[in-house]
Amino acid sequence: MRSLNDTLTRLSALRSASPGPPGIASQDRLTDLPAFGSNPGALRGRFYVPELRRSSAPLVVVLHGCTQDAAGYDRGSGWSQLADEQGFALLYPEQQRANNANLCFNWFNPTDTQRDSGEALSIRQMVSAMVSAHELDSDRVYVTGLSAGGAMASVMLATYPDVFAGGAIIAGLPYGTATSVPEAFDRMRAHGGPPAAALGALVAAASNHRGQWPTISVWHGDSDSTVSAANAALIVEQWRALYGVAAQPTAIEDVDGHPRRIWHDGNGREVIEEYRISGLGHGTPLSTSGGAACGTAGPYMLEAGISSTRQIARFWDLMPAQAEARTRPAPAAELRAPPAPSTLTMPAIERGRAQSVRQSATGDVGRVIEDALRAAGLMR
């Protein structure tokens, strides 16, 4: 685990992160979702349904990152632009400052990351309300998110695999590897966590699901200094274990100049894809020029020459396939995923250790830690 000074330094950096220029949030295409249930996570719901939509349209749930809001992320990512083109509906759960001062989804808080509890249940209730109110296709519900939103997408896929047909995790983390703020910062740096071989079991234990698992799309920049790109390999490992597919991809495509690694199941269906974007920092990959431009560049919305929004929608069959993609078999030793950390204990043991630390904290040190966490919006 990182030192106290390291944790406080990271909290300070998070507090100073810019939410981006006012213009991004000012162009708001979204509508407030009316009351949608008990809302135990106290989230705001926002949505977009295009005027010309498909009959029994699919639904895409989009989760913003820290310091962002729903309208800003929609404008940056271009999801509502694509919804107009392809006729699907959008749901944007939005974090509130009363829950987290930095507007991060609480992906590390056990109360918010269990089925039928906290923020996870609030998002599930929003999905039910949208499907019912707009006569959407309950078999074609998908979820995507960036950073803390990507980690929360992992939560939703693990806790409600019966609800989501697919998910896309951008610069995020695997499910169930952190249960406290210090652990969250460690996992963001890919320090510690459960053994790689145990990651799939965390998802399997999150619900009593026995059906088909959601398909998974993983996106990460290899120059990300906020959330280590090693987390992309861990996400792949988590879902690869559930699907029982080989460690190495079965094929690699070139898409807009970037390698797309693909894992097929025994029936030849694409169940996992991974894009590792060379030179990209922490943010959502965009292509903002040319005939297929989608989204607007800004803080954490990064020009990369490839639209993650369009490619994720293609993976989910929400738009036509990209005919120019070139596929080749994946050599066994090529583009091997980095080794996953495997030296620390499982979350149950970590929870006990965190509780012991909290109980033993006394005097000024304990108050300093708690004050810092509350000031950063990472402790209630």
Sequence and secondary structure as in RCSB ss.txt:
>XXXX:A:sequence
MRSLNDTLTRLSALRSASPGPPGIASQDRLTDLPAFGSNPGALRGRFYVPELRRSSAPLVVVLHGCTQDAAGYDR
GSGWSQLADEQGFALLYPEQQRANNANLCFNWFNPTDTQRDSGEALSIRQMVSAMVSAHELDSDRVYVTGLSAGG
AMASVMLATYPDVFAGGAIIAGLPYGTATSVPEAFDRMRAHGGPPAAALGALVAAASNHRGQWPTISVWHGDSDS
TVSAANAALIVEQWRALYGVAAQPTAIEDVDGHPRRIWHDGNGREVIEEYRISGLGHGTPLSTSGGAACGTAGPY
MLEAGISSTRQIARFWDLMPAQAEARTRPAPAAELRAPPAPSTLTMPAIERGRAQSVRQSATGDVGRVIEDALRA
AGLMR
>XXXX:A:secstr
   HHHHHHHHHHHHT     HHHHHS   EE    S  TT  EEEEE  SS  TT  EEEEE  TT  HHHHHH
HHTHHHHHHHH  EEEEEE  TTT TT    TT GGGSSTTSHHHHHHHHHHHHHHHHHT  TTSEEEEEETHHH
HHHHHHHHH TTT SEEEEES   TTS SSHHHHHHHHTT S S GGGHHHHHHTTS   S   EEEEEEETT S
SS THHHHHHHHHHHHHHT  SS SEEEEETTEEEEEEE TTS EEEEEEEETT  SSEEEB SSTT BS  BTT
EEE SS HHHHHHHHTTSS   TT EEEE  TTTT       SS  HHHHHHHHHHHHHH  HHHHHHHHHHHHH
TT   
